[in-house]
């Protein structure tokens, strides 16, 4: 039984196959290999670029978070300074209002004391006039007005001294 293999045909086919493989390798394999290498290089570059982009994003994210933290801290400081300024202004306003109130009270006291003294002086003068008139009517004669005024003033001063000593 023969396999059906003829040596001449086999060698010819073998040589044709080897030539075909060599031609494919020379004309087909190198360009295909070059295309595959280029594609592999582009994929590697894309991966490197993606990794660089990822790292840049992470750096930008960290920088953003740091700036947000700094902005929050700055805002906290500004709010704290505003609160301190408001407290200081409040204290100043209260202090100024207190000083004004004290000045108003002191002025009122001074005005009251001044009016009181004027009323006392007025009453003394009227009392002196009434006393002189009463004395003239009682005696039915004219009395030296200046002398009586000085006597009445002396009596009033003694009366004030007596009252002050008695109240103390």
Rosetta constraint file for C-alpha pairs under 8 A:
AtomPair CA 5 CA 9 HARMONIC 7.85 0.50
AtomPair CA 5 CA 10 HARMONIC 6.97 0.50
AtomPair CA 6 CA 10 HARMONIC 5.92 0.50
AtomPair CA 7 CA 11 HARMONIC 6.04 0.50
AtomPair CA 8 CA 12 HARMONIC 6.10 0.50
AtomPair CA 9 CA 13 HARMONIC 6.00 0.50
AtomPair CA 10 CA 14 HARMONIC 5.96 0.50
AtomPair CA 11 CA 15 HARMONIC 6.03 0.50
AtomPair CA 12 CA 16 HARMONIC 6.06 0.50
AtomPair CA 13 CA 17 HARMONIC 5.97 0.50
AtomPair CA 14 CA 18 HARMONIC 6.14 0.50
AtomPair CA 15 CA 19 HARMONIC 6.04 0.50
AtomPair CA 16 CA 20 HARMONIC 5.98 0.50
AtomPair CA 17 CA 21 HARMONIC 6.06 0.50
AtomPair CA 18 CA 22 HARMONIC 6.07 0.50
AtomPair CA 19 CA 23 HARMONIC 6.02 0.50
AtomPair CA 20 CA 24 HARMONIC 5.97 0.50
AtomPair CA 21 CA 25 HARMONIC 5.92 0.50
AtomPair CA 22 CA 26 HARMONIC 5.98 0.50
AtomPair CA 23 CA 27 HARMONIC 5.78 0.50
AtomPair CA 23 CA 28 HARMONIC 7.40 0.50
AtomPair CA 24 CA 28 HARMONIC 4.65 0.50
AtomPair CA 24 CA 29 HARMONIC 6.00 0.50
AtomPair CA 25 CA 29 HARMONIC 4.35 0.50
AtomPair CA 25 CA 30 HARMONIC 6.42 0.50
AtomPair CA 26 CA 30 HARMONIC 6.08 0.50
AtomPair CA 27 CA 31 HARMONIC 6.88 0.50
AtomPair CA 28 CA 32 HARMONIC 6.01 0.50
AtomPair CA 29 CA 33 HARMONIC 5.69 0.50
AtomPair CA 30 CA 34 HARMONIC 5.89 0.50
AtomPair CA 31 CA 35 HARMONIC 6.05 0.50
AtomPair CA 32 CA 36 HARMONIC 6.07 0.50
AtomPair CA 33 CA 37 HARMONIC 5.95 0.50
AtomPair CA 34 CA 38 HARMONIC 6.01 0.50
AtomPair CA 35 CA 39 HARMONIC 6.06 0.50
AtomPair CA 36 CA 40 HARMONIC 5.99 0.50
AtomPair CA 37 CA 41 HARMONIC 6.00 0.50
AtomPair CA 38 CA 42 HARMONIC 6.12 0.50
AtomPair CA 39 CA 43 HARMONIC 6.10 0.50
AtomPair CA 40 CA 44 HARMONIC 6.13 0.50
AtomPair CA 41 CA 45 HARMONIC 6.08 0.50
AtomPair CA 42 CA 46 HARMONIC 5.97 0.50
AtomPair CA 43 CA 47 HARMONIC 6.06 0.50
AtomPair CA 44 CA 48 HARMONIC 6.06 0.50
AtomPair CA 45 CA 49 HARMONIC 5.93 0.50
AtomPair CA 46 CA 50 HARMONIC 5.92 0.50
AtomPair CA 47 CA 51 HARMONIC 6.06 0.50
AtomPair CA 48 CA 52 HARMONIC 6.06 0.50
AtomPair CA 49 CA 53 HARMONIC 5.96 0.50
AtomPair CA 50 CA 54 HARMONIC 6.03 0.50
AtomPair CA 51 CA 55 HARMONIC 6.15 0.50
AtomPair CA 52 CA 56 HARMONIC 6.03 0.50
AtomPair CA 53 CA 57 HARMONIC 6.00 0.50
AtomPair CA 54 CA 58 HARMONIC 6.17 0.50
AtomPair CA 55 CA 59 HARMONIC 6.15 0.50
AtomPair CA 56 CA 60 HARMONIC 6.01 0.50
AtomPair CA 57 CA 61 HARMONIC 5.92 0.50
AtomPair CA 58 CA 62 HARMONIC 6.08 0.50
AtomPair CA 59 CA 63 HARMONIC 6.01 0.50
AtomPair CA 60 CA 64 HARMONIC 5.93 0.50
AtomPair CA 61 CA 65 HARMONIC 6.12 0.50
AtomPair CA 62 CA 66 HARMONIC 6.10 0.50
AtomPair CA 63 CA 67 HARMONIC 6.12 0.50
AtomPair CA 64 CA 68 HARMONIC 6.07 0.50
AtomPair CA 65 CA 69 HARMONIC 6.10 0.50
AtomPair CA 66 CA 70 HARMONIC 6.12 0.50
AtomPair CA 67 CA 71 HARMONIC 5.96 0.50
AtomPair CA 68 CA 72 HARMONIC 6.09 0.50
AtomPair CA 69 CA 73 HARMONIC 6.17 0.50
AtomPair CA 70 CA 74 HARMONIC 6.05 0.50
AtomPair CA 71 CA 75 HARMONIC 5.99 0.50
AtomPair CA 72 CA 76 HARMONIC 6.05 0.50
AtomPair CA 73 CA 77 HARMONIC 6.18 0.50
AtomPair CA 74 CA 78 HARMONIC 6.14 0.50
AtomPair CA 75 CA 79 HARMONIC 6.10 0.50
AtomPair CA 76 CA 80 HARMONIC 6.08 0.50
AtomPair CA 77 CA 81 HARMONIC 6.04 0.50
AtomPair CA 78 CA 82 HARMONIC 6.04 0.50
AtomPair CA 79 CA 83 HARMONIC 6.11 0.50
AtomPair CA 80 CA 84 HARMONIC 6.17 0.50
AtomPair CA 81 CA 85 HARMONIC 6.03 0.50
AtomPair CA 82 CA 86 HARMONIC 6.01 0.50
AtomPair CA 83 CA 87 HARMONIC 6.09 0.50
AtomPair CA 84 CA 88 HARMONIC 6.08 0.50
AtomPair CA 85 CA 89 HARMONIC 6.01 0.50
AtomPair CA 86 CA 90 HARMONIC 5.96 0.50
AtomPair CA 87 CA 91 HARMONIC 6.13 0.50
AtomPair CA 88 CA 92 HARMONIC 6.14 0.50
AtomPair CA 89 CA 93 HARMONIC 6.05 0.50
AtomPair CA 90 CA 94 HARMONIC 6.05 0.50
AtomPair CA 91 CA 95 HARMONIC 5.94 0.50
AtomPair CA 92 CA 96 HARMONIC 5.98 0.50
AtomPair CA 93 CA 97 HARMONIC 5.98 0.50
AtomPair CA 94 CA 98 HARMONIC 5.99 0.50
AtomPair CA 95 CA 99 HARMONIC 6.15 0.50
AtomPair CA 96 CA 100 HARMONIC 6.12 0.50
AtomPair CA 97 CA 101 HARMONIC 6.02 0.50
AtomPair CA 98 CA 102 HARMONIC 6.12 0.50
AtomPair CA 99 CA 103 HARMONIC 6.11 0.50
AtomPair CA 100 CA 104 HARMONIC 6.09 0.50
AtomPair CA 101 CA 105 HARMONIC 6.12 0.50
AtomPair CA 102 CA 106 HARMONIC 6.00 0.50
AtomPair CA 103 CA 107 HARMONIC 6.01 0.50
AtomPair CA 104 CA 108 HARMONIC 6.08 0.50
AtomPair CA 105 CA 109 HARMONIC 6.13 0.50
AtomPair CA 106 CA 110 HARMONIC 6.10 0.50
AtomPair CA 107 CA 111 HARMONIC 5.96 0.50
AtomPair CA 108 CA 112 HARMONIC 5.92 0.50
AtomPair CA 109 CA 113 HARMONIC 6.02 0.50
AtomPair CA 110 CA 114 HARMONIC 6.00 0.50
AtomPair CA 111 CA 115 HARMONIC 6.05 0.50
AtomPair CA 112 CA 116 HARMONIC 5.91 0.50
AtomPair CA 113 CA 117 HARMONIC 6.07 0.50
AtomPair CA 114 CA 118 HARMONIC 6.20 0.50
AtomPair CA 115 CA 119 HARMONIC 6.08 0.50
AtomPair CA 116 CA 120 HARMONIC 6.13 0.50
AtomPair CA 117 CA 121 HARMONIC 6.06 0.50
AtomPair CA 118 CA 122 HARMONIC 5.97 0.50
AtomPair CA 119 CA 123 HARMONIC 5.95 0.50
AtomPair CA 120 CA 124 HARMONIC 6.07 0.50
AtomPair CA 121 CA 125 HARMONIC 6.20 0.50
AtomPair CA 122 CA 126 HARMONIC 6.15 0.50
AtomPair CA 123 CA 127 HARMONIC 5.82 0.50
AtomPair CA 124 CA 128 HARMONIC 5.97 0.50
AtomPair CA 124 CA 153 HARMONIC 7.88 0.50
AtomPair CA 124 CA 156 HARMONIC 7.86 0.50
AtomPair CA 125 CA 129 HARMONIC 6.23 0.50
AtomPair CA 126 CA 130 HARMONIC 6.05 0.50
AtomPair CA 127 CA 131 HARMONIC 5.85 0.50
AtomPair CA 128 CA 132 HARMONIC 6.06 0.50
AtomPair CA 128 CA 149 HARMONIC 6.24 0.50
AtomPair CA 128 CA 152 HARMONIC 6.22 0.50
AtomPair CA 128 CA 153 HARMONIC 7.86 0.50
AtomPair CA 129 CA 133 HARMONIC 6.16 0.50
AtomPair CA 130 CA 134 HARMONIC 5.96 0.50
AtomPair CA 131 CA 135 HARMONIC 5.93 0.50
AtomPair CA 132 CA 136 HARMONIC 6.03 0.50
AtomPair CA 132 CA 143 HARMONIC 7.72 0.50
AtomPair CA 132 CA 145 HARMONIC 7.25 0.50
AtomPair CA 132 CA 148 HARMONIC 6.90 0.50
AtomPair CA 132 CA 149 HARMONIC 7.98 0.50
AtomPair CA 133 CA 137 HARMONIC 6.16 0.50
AtomPair CA 134 CA 138 HARMONIC 6.07 0.50
AtomPair CA 135 CA 139 HARMONIC 5.95 0.50
AtomPair CA 135 CA 140 HARMONIC 7.84 0.50
AtomPair CA 136 CA 140 HARMONIC 5.16 0.50
AtomPair CA 136 CA 141 HARMONIC 5.40 0.50
AtomPair CA 136 CA 142 HARMONIC 5.66 0.50
AtomPair CA 136 CA 143 HARMONIC 6.47 0.50
AtomPair CA 137 CA 141 HARMONIC 7.13 0.50
AtomPair CA 143 CA 148 HARMONIC 7.44 0.50
AtomPair CA 144 CA 148 HARMONIC 6.37 0.50
AtomPair CA 145 CA 149 HARMONIC 6.16 0.50
AtomPair CA 146 CA 150 HARMONIC 6.30 0.50
AtomPair CA 147 CA 151 HARMONIC 6.30 0.50
AtomPair CA 148 CA 152 HARMONIC 6.03 0.50
AtomPair CA 149 CA 153 HARMONIC 6.04 0.50
AtomPair CA 150 CA 154 HARMONIC 6.15 0.50
AtomPair CA 151 CA 155 HARMONIC 6.26 0.50
AtomPair CA 152 CA 156 HARMONIC 6.10 0.50
AtomPair CA 153 CA 157 HARMONIC 6.16 0.50
AtomPair CA 154 CA 158 HARMONIC 6.22 0.50
AtomPair CA 155 CA 159 HARMONIC 6.02 0.50
AtomPair CA 156 CA 160 HARMONIC 6.12 0.50
AtomPair CA 157 CA 161 HARMONIC 6.13 0.50
AtomPair CA 158 CA 162 HARMONIC 6.03 0.50
AtomPair CA 159 CA 163 HARMONIC 6.14 0.50
AtomPair CA 160 CA 164 HARMONIC 6.07 0.50
AtomPair CA 161 CA 165 HARMONIC 6.08 0.50
AtomPair CA 162 CA 166 HARMONIC 6.12 0.50
AtomPair CA 163 CA 167 HARMONIC 6.17 0.50
AtomPair CA 164 CA 168 HARMONIC 6.20 0.50
